[in-house]
Amino acid sequence: MKKIIRLKVKELMKAQIDSDIPTDAALAKFIGVSSSQVWRAKLPPDDARHNTPGVQFIAGVLGAFDSTFENFFFVEDVQE
C-alpha cells in the first residue's frame, strides 16, 4: 500500500464561501495555483482527470486560510 494526500473538498468549499471567494478562478489566484489545479483537485479521486494536491497547492491553502493541514487534507492508504 502507498499513502496519498487527499483534499477535504467540502472544507475547502466552506472556507471559499466563508471568505467570499466567488469562483474557483478567484480561489486559484488567492492560493497561488492555476484554476485547472483547483478544478482537478476538487474532482472525485476515481475520476481519471483528478490530481492529488501538490506542494504548491497545499502550501497555498494553508497560508491563505491560516489553517492546519488536518483541516483541509488527510492521508489515505491506497492499493498500488
Z-matrix of the N, CA and C atoms (Angstrom, degrees):
N
C 1 1.458
C 2 1.524 1 109.78
N 3 1.311 2 114.28 1 149.26
C 4 1.459 3 118.73 2 173.47
C 5 1.522 4 108.90 3 -123.56
N 6 1.293 5 115.89 4 164.05
C 7 1.466 6 121.39 5 -178.68
C 8 1.519 7 109.44 6 -106.80
N 9 1.339 8 114.90 7 140.89
C 10 1.462 9 121.53 8 179.68
C 11 1.524 10 108.54 9 -132.49
N 12 1.321 11 116.09 10 140.55
C 13 1.465 12 120.84 11 175.52
C 14 1.521 13 108.13 12 -83.08
N 15 1.314 14 115.97 13 129.74
C 16 1.460 15 122.56 14 178.67
C 17 1.532 16 109.75 15 -117.22
N 18 1.309 17 114.95 16 148.87
C 19 1.459 18 122.66 17 177.12
C 20 1.519 19 109.83 18 -88.12
N 21 1.323 20 117.06 19 136.78
C 22 1.467 21 121.82 20 169.88
C 23 1.526 22 105.79 21 -85.50
N 24 1.325 23 115.56 22 91.04
C 25 1.467 24 121.76 23 -171.74
C 26 1.524 25 111.28 24 -58.53
N 27 1.322 26 117.40 25 -44.32
C 28 1.470 27 120.09 26 -178.61
C 29 1.525 28 111.50 27 -61.49
N 30 1.322 29 117.14 28 -37.57
C 31 1.467 30 120.29 29 179.25
C 32 1.526 31 111.32 30 -68.15
N 33 1.332 32 116.48 31 -39.59
C 34 1.463 33 119.33 32 177.46
C 35 1.525 34 110.28 33 -65.65
N 36 1.329 35 116.69 34 -42.30
C 37 1.467 36 119.92 35 179.61
C 38 1.525 37 111.09 36 -65.01
N 39 1.331 38 117.14 37 -37.51
C 40 1.468 39 120.63 38 177.21
C 41 1.526 40 110.15 39 -63.48
N 42 1.323 41 117.40 40 -45.42
C 43 1.470 42 121.17 41 178.65
C 44 1.525 43 110.62 42 -63.47
N 45 1.314 44 116.41 43 -37.73
C 46 1.467 45 121.52 44 178.20
C 47 1.531 46 110.22 45 -62.19
N 48 1.312 47 116.94 46 -45.53
C 49 1.470 48 121.74 47 179.03
C 50 1.529 49 110.41 48 -66.88
N 51 1.334 50 116.58 49 -46.71
C 52 1.468 51 120.95 50 -179.27
C 53 1.527 52 112.34 51 -61.26
N 54 1.328 53 116.67 52 -27.43
C 55 1.469 54 121.57 53 -180.00
C 56 1.524 55 112.69 54 -95.25
N 57 1.331 56 116.18 55 9.27
C 58 1.475 57 121.93 56 179.54
C 59 1.525 58 112.68 57 54.81
N 60 1.315 59 116.06 58 42.87
C 61 1.464 60 121.56 59 175.86
C 62 1.526 61 105.99 60 -97.40
N 63 1.347 62 117.61 61 108.09
C 64 1.465 63 120.97 62 -166.83
C 65 1.529 64 116.67 63 -74.82
N 66 1.317 65 118.32 64 -25.39
C 67 1.468 66 119.77 65 -174.53
C 68 1.526 67 110.45 66 -138.41
N 69 1.324 68 114.94 67 163.69
C 70 1.462 69 119.02 68 175.21
C 71 1.523 70 111.09 69 -66.88
N 72 1.332 71 117.11 70 -30.98
C 73 1.469 72 120.21 71 176.87
C 74 1.530 73 110.04 72 -63.83
N 75 1.331 74 116.52 73 -41.74
C 76 1.467 75 120.78 74 177.82
C 77 1.530 76 110.48 75 -67.47
N 78 1.325 77 116.43 76 -37.89
C 79 1.465 78 120.49 77 176.96
C 80 1.528 79 110.24 78 -63.15
N 81 1.322 80 116.23 79 -44.09
C 82 1.465 81 120.76 80 179.52
C 83 1.523 82 111.01 81 -58.25
N 84 1.312 83 115.92 82 -45.34
C 85 1.468 84 120.26 83 178.68
C 86 1.531 85 110.37 84 -63.41
N 87 1.329 86 116.31 85 -40.82
C 88 1.461 87 122.69 86 -178.69
C 89 1.529 88 111.93 87 -62.33
N 90 1.343 89 116.86 88 -37.59
C 91 1.468 90 119.67 89 -178.03
C 92 1.531 91 112.70 90 -98.69
N 93 1.332 92 116.79 91 -4.27
C 94 1.462 93 120.44 92 173.35
C 95 1.515 94 116.27 93 83.26
N 96 1.330 95 116.49 94 32.08
C 97 1.465 96 120.75 95 176.40
C 98 1.524 97 108.81 96 -130.81
N 99 1.317 98 116.99 97 176.52
C 100 1.462 99 120.05 98 178.50
C 101 1.528 100 110.36 99 -79.61
N 102 1.323 101 115.80 100 156.11
C 103 1.465 102 119.81 101 179.16
C 104 1.526 103 110.86 102 -64.82
N 105 1.327 104 117.61 103 -30.05
C 106 1.469 105 119.15 104 178.26
C 107 1.531 106 110.98 105 -68.25
N 108 1.329 107 117.73 106 -31.81
C 109 1.467 108 120.19 107 176.06
C 110 1.523 109 110.63 108 -64.62
N 111 1.324 110 116.64 109 -42.03
C 112 1.469 111 120.36 110 178.34
C 113 1.522 112 109.54 111 -63.52
N 114 1.329 113 116.77 112 -47.26
C 115 1.464 114 121.70 113 -178.66
C 116 1.525 115 110.62 114 -59.55
N 117 1.325 116 117.13 115 -47.02
C 118 1.466 117 121.12 116 -177.99
C 119 1.534 118 111.89 117 -67.58
N 120 1.315 119 117.62 118 -36.03
C 121 1.467 120 120.73 119 179.62
C 122 1.525 121 111.41 120 -68.78
N 123 1.333 122 117.12 121 -29.13
C 124 1.465 123 121.34 122 -179.47
C 125 1.527 124 113.24 123 -81.50
N 126 1.324 125 117.78 124 -13.84
C 127 1.464 126 120.75 125 179.13
C 128 1.526 127 110.49 126 -68.37
N 129 1.337 128 117.38 127 153.86
C 130 1.466 129 119.38 128 175.56
C 131 1.538 130 110.49 129 -61.39
N 132 1.320 131 117.51 130 144.93
C 133 1.466 132 120.25 131 -177.56
C 134 1.531 133 114.51 132 -58.55
N 135 1.321 134 117.56 133 -24.92
C 136 1.465 135 119.36 134 -179.77
C 137 1.529 136 112.98 135 -84.18
N 138 1.318 137 117.90 136 -2.67
C 139 1.468 138 122.33 137 175.30
C 140 1.530 139 107.98 138 -78.78
N 141 1.316 140 116.70 139 130.38
C 142 1.470 141 121.20 140 -177.34
C 143 1.525 142 112.69 141 -60.66
N 144 1.330 143 117.44 142 -22.10
C 145 1.471 144 121.41 143 -179.32
C 146 1.528 145 113.20 144 -86.59
N 147 1.321 146 116.97 145 -7.10
C 148 1.468 147 122.58 146 -178.52
C 149 1.525 148 111.31 147 -64.75
N 150 1.316 149 116.34 148 140.16
C 151 1.466 150 122.90 149 170.94
C 152 1.514 151 108.39 150 -123.73
N 153 1.322 152 116.01 151 135.92
C 154 1.458 153 118.44 152 173.98
C 155 1.523 154 108.37 153 -71.42
N 156 1.324 155 117.61 154 148.37
C 157 1.462 156 120.03 155 -178.40
C 158 1.525 157 111.37 156 -63.53
N 159 1.313 158 115.70 157 136.19
C 160 1.459 159 121.47 158 177.88
C 161 1.521 160 111.42 159 -94.18
N 162 1.297 161 114.85 160 -178.02
C 163 1.467 162 121.86 161 -177.10
C 164 1.525 163 111.37 162 -58.04
N 165 1.327 164 116.86 163 -47.03
C 166 1.470 165 121.37 164 -178.41
C 167 1.535 166 110.77 165 -61.40
N 168 1.335 167 116.07 166 -42.82
C 169 1.462 168 121.87 167 179.89
C 170 1.529 169 109.96 168 -63.17
N 171 1.323 170 116.30 169 -49.81
C 172 1.466 171 120.98 170 -178.31
C 173 1.524 172 110.87 171 -61.54
N 174 1.321 173 116.94 172 -48.33
C 175 1.467 174 120.62 173 179.57
C 176 1.521 175 110.94 174 -62.22
N 177 1.326 176 117.26 175 -38.82
C 178 1.461 177 121.27 176 179.00
C 179 1.515 178 112.32 177 -63.19
N 180 1.326 179 116.38 178 -44.87
C 181 1.471 180 120.79 179 179.29
C 182 1.527 181 110.44 180 -64.38
N 183 1.318 182 116.52 181 -48.40
C 184 1.471 183 119.77 182 -177.59
C 185 1.521 184 111.77 183 -63.37
N 186 1.326 185 117.19 184 -40.24
C 187 1.459 186 120.61 185 179.23
C 188 1.515 187 112.97 186 -71.69
N 189 1.316 188 116.76 187 -41.15
C 190 1.463 189 121.07 188 -176.79
C 191 1.521 190 112.03 189 -68.27
N 192 1.314 191 116.54 190 -37.90
C 193 1.462 192 119.74 191 -176.72
C 194 1.526 193 112.45 192 -104.31
N 195 1.343 194 117.46 193 7.44
C 196 1.463 195 122.77 194 177.47
C 197 1.526 196 110.62 195 44.75
N 198 1.317 197 115.06 196 59.83
C 199 1.453 198 120.15 197 -173.88
C 200 1.522 199 110.94 198 -134.73
N 201 1.325 200 115.29 199 179.17
C 202 1.458 201 121.02 200 178.58
C 203 1.525 202 110.70 201 -97.58
N 204 1.303 203 115.32 202 160.60
C 205 1.461 204 122.37 203 178.72
C 206 1.529 205 110.85 204 -53.96
N 207 1.313 206 116.99 205 -45.66
C 208 1.461 207 122.12 206 -174.51
C 209 1.523 208 113.39 207 -64.08
N 210 1.324 209 118.00 208 -22.99
C 211 1.465 210 120.16 209 179.24
C 212 1.523 211 112.17 210 -70.97
N 213 1.326 212 117.48 211 -30.04
C 214 1.458 213 120.90 212 -174.12
C 215 1.525 214 115.05 213 -119.15
N 216 1.326 215 117.64 214 -13.12
C 217 1.461 216 120.32 215 -174.27
C 218 1.519 217 110.62 216 -138.78
N 219 1.334 218 115.49 217 160.13
C 220 1.453 219 121.27 218 172.53
C 221 1.522 220 108.25 219 -146.67
N 222 1.319 221 115.79 220 161.15
C 223 1.458 222 121.57 221 179.44
C 224 1.520 223 107.98 222 -104.31
N 225 1.326 224 114.98 223 130.75
C 226 1.464 225 120.96 224 -177.45
C 227 1.528 226 109.69 225 -121.29
N 228 1.322 227 116.10 226 139.97
C 229 1.464 228 121.35 227 172.50
C 230 1.522 229 108.47 228 -83.64
N 231 1.328 230 116.85 229 130.47
C 232 1.469 231 120.89 230 178.41
C 233 1.522 232 109.39 231 -130.02
N 234 1.317 233 115.18 232 150.96
C 235 1.467 234 121.31 233 175.94
C 236 1.514 235 109.47 234 -73.06
N 237 1.291 236 117.23 235 142.67
C 238 1.470 237 121.00 236 177.49
C 239 1.507 238 110.53 237 -86.46
